[in-house]
Amino acid sequence: MTDIAHDPRAVSRTALQRERQRELARLARLAGTLDAKFRVPGTRFRVGLDGLIGLIPGIGDTLAALPSAYMIVRGYQLGARRRTVGRMAVNTGIDYVIGSIPVVGDLFDLGFKGNLRNIDLLRAEFGETGDTTS
């Protein structure tokens, strides 16, 4: 039996897990900012920068998709399976396509929260806790 303190593989695994946890926490903050930063006064609904930027005609939804794409790339770099990365891409695609429809897309953004769904997928992938969907 190997002593974990003297096994470099165990130490590097532990360091990798800590780094992954830090990155997931950072991505969760980004997802919260994008999808649920502000409470709509008088309601229980929350909206983030994704919904606000999406209001800009023509380019808003494209600009809002860039940080979402970054989250997908980071998920892949952290070692998420292709299936998980694919589901993240589908969530982002749905958010982008439907979000691009004037008025309907803006209302859709209030409920779908694709970035929070994606961080939940990553947390489930890596056995982390902290459900963020609202």
Number of C-alpha atoms within 10 A of each C-alpha: 3 7 8 11 9 9 10 11 11 14 13 11 11 13 12 13 14 12 13 17 15 12 15 22 16 12 23 23 16 21 27 23 17 25 27 25 16 14 12 13 8 6 7 8 13 19 20 22 18 32 24 16 17 24 19 13 10 11 12 18 25 17 14 22 20 12 17 26 16 12 25 23 15 17 26 16 9 17 14 19 13 11 10 19 22 14 15 26 19 14 19 23 16 14 23 21 12 16 26 22 13 13 11 11 20 19 14 16 24 17 14 18 26 25 31 25 21 28 27 22 20 27 21 14 16 17 8 15 9 11 14 17 17 13
